[in-house]
Amino acid sequence: MQQWIEQAQQGDAEAFRELSGHVRGMAYVVAYDMLSDVQLAEDAVQEALLEAYMNLGSLQEPAAFPGWFKTIVVRQCHRLLRRKTETILPLEAAEQVPGASPAQPR
């Protein structure tokens, strides 16, 4: 893995693809554990891989990659959780929302 990291830091896209394939499973498990949603977990992993690729040059110690990358995954999950602000109301409570009325048939 260290060789892939060093090669990717030098701009080798194929090395980064190999590295991505190696850590994707771990990243998905972490993301799904936090998000409990398959699609959101996949999104978090994709965003984390992109962020890792863009910032790989800042990683000084290749051996630190797994922990560094996991931190990026967790941060992406937190971002997605902040955006996910769905409010689910029981039907009875929805009747009390101003301006909310059942759709009238045309």
N, C-alpha and C positions, 0 to 999 in steps of 0.2 A: 504494500500500500504506500509506503514512504516513497518508493520510486515514482509511482503515479503522481503523487503530490508534487514532488520536485519537478517532474516533467510538465505538469499542468501549470506550475508557477512560471515556467519558461515559455508558456503559450501553446503547449501541446494539447489540442482539443480532444484528441483520441484518448490521451491519458486521463483527462477529466471525465470523459464518458465512462471509462473503466472504473474510475474512482466512484463516480455517481452510482453505477450499478452495484458496487460493493457496499455502499452505505445506505442505499435507498430503502431497503427493508427495515433497518433500524429506525430510520427517520419516519417511516410510515407508522411503525408501532408506537413511537413516541407521540406523533401527531394524532393518531386515532385515539390513543389513551386520553389525550387532553380534550379532543373535540367531539368524540363519539359520533362522528359523521364521516362516511367514506369519502364523499366528494370534497368536503372541507379539508380532510387529512391529505388527500392527493394535492389539493391546491397549496396547502402549507408546505408540502415537500417540494413541489415545483418552485415555489417562491424562495424557499431556503436554498435550493440548489443554485438558483440564479444569483442570489445574494452571495453565496459561497464562491461562485465562479468570479463574480465581480471583485471580491475582496480577498481572493486567495493570495495575492501578493503581500498582504499585510500579515499573513501567518508566518511567524518567524521560526517556529519549531514544528516541522512536519509531523512529529510524533503526537503533537497536541491536536491534530486534525479531528479525531472522533469527538472529543469534548467540545471543541470549538464549533463544529458543525451541529452538534446536538443543541448547543446554546442558540444557534441561529434558528433551528427548527422550533424550539420552544418560543422564541421571540415572535416568529411568524404565527404561531398558534395564538399567542396573546393578541396579536393584531387582528386576527380573524374573529376572535371572541369579542373584542371591543366593537367590531363592525356588526356583529350578529346581535341585534337588539330587537328581535321579534317579540311582540307582546301578544300573548295568547289569552284571550278572554273567554270565559264561559258565555254561552248564548244569552243568558239572562243579563249579564253585565254589558254585553254589546248593545242591548236595547237602550241603555242609559247614555250611550255616547251621543253627544249633540250632532245633529245632522245625519245620524245613521238611521236608515230605514230600509226595510227590505225592498229589493228592486221591484218596481211595478211592471206587470206584463204590458207589452205594447200592443 
